[in-house]
């Protein structure tokens, strides 16, 4: 059921990003943004989905405890004593209040208020908050808020744009906004990583599922930064390049997807102990052979690793070429995935665990 919970988390992140974009753009004057048309019904549906998407981890806990204490007692215990259950109750109540605001065409401030509370609610139920108390809570909230704000505005611009008017005026505030969100995203991400992982153990953690996803998340940021640079700096026409806005939005959704699956894995506080309890990540033995405790990654340069990382750079160049030659957006996205896969493979070939 873990994959189902991770998938529901990903969809929850997408929904909150969509709602974040709606909240942010309502603060922007009409002359500083293009014409964007989002049906009110779609916003209401997104809010209604929050209760459904928050439910899977709660259901899992209830079913697990129900075998020992009975179903009704398990429901009471989960909703009063477990972070996941408390987060579900708070999340549903906030979604209902937010829905009423949207239904009655309430103020932008109230929409932003419920957005921030919803992000804090997600952070409250996170691994970081349960392990590092208020520091983990603050780090996760800041990280997640920056991610959904950036992704949300981009989703609206890429997928709900009706008229590209005021594009240059839009870029004047959105470009520094995106840069600020990326700085916060990277800074808070490093802060969060240090709660779970010492810098010297970063490569060693790749033997674990969490470490593998952490590496893939970091690699996915590289083509995302290139796409953002293309949209913010290179694409300076008076009309938006919707194809590349979609590429950037897909890459941001990829980061959200990896983040959702990471949230369901045990962070490697002690790599050897986690490896002993859970075993290695998929494909590790294929890349590096059988693994044994103690785990210690050693950089071992070799031709296979260099070739794969060179292929990764070629894919990154092809991503840029896709913009220059105006290739279909799906092809540029495939080039981005090619960079991630090739560079990941090159790094795995280059370390002895």
Helices and strands as residue ranges (DSSP letters): H 2-25, G 30-32, E 35-36, H 40-53, H 55-69, H 71-81, H 83-103, H 108-124, H 127-159, E 161-163, H 167-196, G 199-201, G 204-207, H 209-229, I 230-234, H 242-262, H 271-278, H 284-288, E 298-299, H 303-324, H 329-349, E 351-352
